[in-house]
């Protein structure tokens, strides 16, 4: 029993020591500069989706900052006690999350909330949304993300995207089948499409791009 407690104490100390090596001594927080050093040490770009997943596992509340409690939560959840184990842990986390729809939906929702940097902010602007969409969905749904980005760049009705619309983006990507060849075909569940006015407007846009829209 004492050995287990001793090991737990040592692990906790290692985690705290790792935190302090990146934290600002004055604020007691890991700030953007510390996160950049962490990214360099684990050889993961700060825009990599795995860093966003790390923030998710830490339950980080403020973008670009980690508290000691958040750091401890993340390392506990990932079952590691050293920074040099973080790269492999994040690779496994990415594989797990992308393979489990319920986990991915939770992560996708968190990604939006994490980008709300102002008090009472309810939406994110299109520039931020394009960047975030590419980070979170770009690898899984490159064609859908590209199509969505093209549309949003030419439309003029929306300047800010809400949480409901953000979650709709994922359902859009997961529901649309893009077939490229001589004929570009999109199979689209009409009930889903008609429930989002800003998506319904895409139907005419797709025809301009010579996509054939097929409602399932």
C-alpha positions as CSV (number, residue, x, y, z in Angstrom):
1,X,0.0,0.0,0.0
2,X,2.8,2.4,0.9
3,X,4.6,1.6,-2.3
4,X,1.5,2.4,-4.4
5,X,1.1,5.7,-2.5
6,X,4.8,6.4,-3.0
7,X,4.6,5.7,-6.7
8,X,1.5,7.9,-7.0
9,X,3.4,10.7,-5.2
10,X,6.4,10.4,-7.5
11,X,4.1,10.5,-10.6
12,X,2.3,13.5,-9.4
13,X,5.6,15.3,-8.7
14,X,6.9,14.5,-12.2
15,X,3.7,15.9,-13.7
16,X,4.0,19.1,-11.6
17,X,7.7,19.4,-12.5
18,X,6.9,19.1,-16.2
19,X,4.2,21.8,-15.8
20,X,6.6,24.2,-14.0
21,X,9.2,23.8,-16.8
22,X,6.7,25.4,-19.3
23,X,4.8,27.7,-16.9
24,X,5.3,31.4,-16.5
25,X,6.6,31.8,-12.9
26,X,4.6,35.0,-12.4
27,X,1.2,33.9,-13.6
28,X,1.5,30.2,-12.6
29,X,0.1,29.3,-16.0
30,X,1.4,27.8,-19.2
31,X,1.0,30.7,-21.6
32,X,1.3,30.7,-25.4
33,X,5.1,30.9,-25.3
34,X,5.2,27.8,-23.0
35,X,2.8,26.0,-25.3
36,X,5.1,26.8,-28.3
37,X,8.1,25.3,-26.4
38,X,6.0,22.2,-25.5
39,X,5.1,21.8,-29.2
40,X,8.7,22.1,-30.1
41,X,9.8,19.5,-27.5
42,X,7.2,16.9,-28.6
43,X,7.6,17.8,-32.3
44,X,4.0,18.6,-32.9
45,X,2.9,21.8,-34.7
46,X,0.8,24.1,-32.6
47,X,-1.9,24.0,-35.3
48,X,-2.0,20.2,-35.3
49,X,-5.4,18.7,-34.3
50,X,-3.6,16.7,-31.6
51,X,-2.8,19.9,-29.6
52,X,-6.5,20.7,-29.7
53,X,-7.3,17.2,-28.5
54,X,-4.8,17.7,-25.6
55,X,-6.6,20.9,-24.6
56,X,-9.9,18.9,-24.7
57,X,-8.5,16.2,-22.5
58,X,-7.2,18.8,-20.1
59,X,-10.7,20.4,-20.1
60,X,-8.8,23.7,-20.8
61,X,-11.1,26.7,-20.5
62,X,-9.0,29.5,-21.9
63,X,-7.5,29.3,-25.4
64,X,-3.7,29.3,-25.3
65,X,-3.4,28.8,-21.5
66,X,-3.1,25.7,-19.3
67,X,-3.6,25.8,-15.5
68,X,-1.8,23.3,-13.3
69,X,-5.1,21.6,-12.6
70,X,-5.9,21.2,-16.3
71,X,-2.4,19.9,-16.9
72,X,-2.8,17.3,-14.2
73,X,-6.2,16.3,-15.5
74,X,-4.8,15.8,-19.0
75,X,-1.9,13.7,-17.9
76,X,-4.1,11.6,-15.7
77,X,-6.6,11.0,-18.5
78,X,-3.8,10.1,-20.9
79,X,-2.2,7.9,-18.2
80,X,1.3,9.4,-18.6
81,X,3.6,11.2,-16.2
82,X,6.3,12.6,-18.5
83,X,6.3,15.0,-21.5
84,X,8.4,12.5,-23.5
85,X,5.4,10.1,-23.4
86,X,3.1,12.8,-24.7
87,X,3.7,12.4,-28.4
88,X,2.8,8.7,-28.5
89,X,-0.2,9.3,-26.2
90,X,-1.6,12.0,-28.5
91,X,-1.2,9.8,-31.5
92,X,-3.2,7.1,-29.8
93,X,-5.7,9.6,-28.7
94,X,-6.2,10.9,-32.2
95,X,-6.7,7.4,-33.5
96,X,-9.2,6.6,-30.8
97,X,-11.2,9.8,-31.1
98,X,-11.5,9.6,-34.9
99,X,-12.7,6.0,-34.6
100,X,-15.4,6.6,-32.0
101,X,-18.3,8.9,-33.3
102,X,-19.5,9.9,-29.8
103,X,-16.0,10.9,-28.7
104,X,-15.5,12.9,-31.9
105,X,-18.8,14.7,-31.5
106,X,-17.8,15.7,-28.0
107,X,-14.4,16.9,-29.2
108,X,-15.9,18.7,-32.2
109,X,-18.3,20.6,-29.9
110,X,-15.4,21.4,-27.5
111,X,-13.3,22.8,-30.4
112,X,-16.0,25.5,-31.0
113,X,-16.4,26.4,-27.3
114,X,-12.6,26.7,-26.9
115,X,-12.5,29.4,-29.6
116,X,-15.0,31.6,-27.8
117,X,-12.4,33.9,-26.3
118,X,-14.7,36.8,-25.2
119,X,-17.2,36.9,-22.4
120,X,-20.8,36.1,-23.6
121,X,-19.4,35.4,-27.1
122,X,-21.9,33.1,-28.9
123,X,-20.3,32.6,-32.3
124,X,-17.0,32.7,-34.2
125,X,-16.2,34.7,-37.3
126,X,-15.7,33.1,-40.7
127,X,-11.9,33.5,-40.8
128,X,-11.5,31.6,-37.5
129,X,-14.1,29.1,-38.6
130,X,-12.3,28.2,-41.8
131,X,-9.0,27.7,-39.9
132,X,-10.7,25.6,-37.2
133,X,-12.7,23.5,-39.8
134,X,-9.5,22.6,-41.6
135,X,-7.7,21.6,-38.4
136,X,-10.6,19.5,-37.1
137,X,-12.2,18.0,-40.3
138,X,-9.7,18.7,-43.1
139,X,-8.0,15.3,-42.9
140,X,-11.2,13.3,-42.7
141,X,-13.3,15.2,-45.2
142,X,-11.0,17.3,-47.4
143,X,-13.5,17.5,-50.3
144,X,-16.4,18.5,-48.2
145,X,-14.4,21.1,-46.3
146,X,-13.0,22.6,-49.5
147,X,-16.6,22.8,-50.9
148,X,-17.9,24.4,-47.8
149,X,-15.1,26.9,-47.7
150,X,-15.7,27.9,-51.3
151,X,-19.3,28.5,-50.6
152,X,-18.8,30.5,-47.4
153,X,-16.3,32.7,-49.1
154,X,-18.7,33.9,-51.7
155,X,-21.9,34.1,-49.7
156,X,-22.8,37.3,-47.9
157,X,-25.5,36.3,-45.5
158,X,-23.3,35.0,-42.6
159,X,-20.4,36.7,-40.9
160,X,-20.5,34.7,-37.7
161,X,-21.2,31.0,-37.2
162,X,-23.2,29.7,-34.2
163,X,-22.7,26.5,-32.3
164,X,-25.8,24.9,-34.0
165,X,-24.4,25.8,-37.4
166,X,-20.9,24.5,-36.4
167,X,-22.4,21.1,-35.4
168,X,-24.3,21.2,-38.7
169,X,-21.0,21.3,-40.5
170,X,-20.0,18.0,-39.1
171,X,-23.4,16.4,-40.0
172,X,-23.0,17.9,-43.5
173,X,-19.6,16.3,-43.9
174,X,-20.7,13.0,-42.5
175,X,-23.9,12.9,-44.6
176,X,-22.7,14.0,-48.0
177,X,-21.1,11.6,-50.5
178,X,-18.9,13.3,-53.1
179,X,-18.2,11.2,-56.2
180,X,-15.7,12.7,-58.5
181,X,-15.2,11.5,-62.1
182,X,-16.7,12.5,-65.3
183,X,-19.8,13.5,-63.4
184,X,-19.6,15.1,-60.0
185,X,-22.4,13.8,-57.9
186,X,-23.5,14.8,-54.4
187,X,-26.0,12.5,-52.7
188,X,-27.8,14.7,-50.2
189,X,-30.3,13.8,-47.5
190,X,-32.9,16.5,-48.2
191,X,-34.5,16.4,-44.7
192,X,-31.2,17.4,-43.3
193,X,-30.5,20.0,-45.9
194,X,-33.8,21.8,-45.6
195,X,-33.4,22.2,-41.9
196,X,-30.5,24.5,-42.3
197,X,-31.3,27.5,-44.5
198,X,-27.6,28.4,-45.0
199,X,-27.0,24.9,-46.3
200,X,-30.1,24.9,-48.5
201,X,-28.6,27.9,-50.3
202,X,-25.7,25.7,-51.3
203,X,-27.9,23.7,-53.7
204,X,-27.8,26.4,-56.4
205,X,-24.1,27.0,-55.7
206,X,-23.3,23.4,-56.4
207,X,-25.1,23.5,-59.7
208,X,-22.8,26.4,-60.7
209,X,-19.9,24.1,-59.9
210,X,-21.4,21.4,-62.2
211,X,-22.2,19.1,-59.3
212,X,-25.4,17.0,-59.7
213,X,-27.4,17.2,-56.5
214,X,-29.2,14.0,-55.7
215,X,-31.5,14.1,-52.7
216,X,-31.8,10.8,-50.9
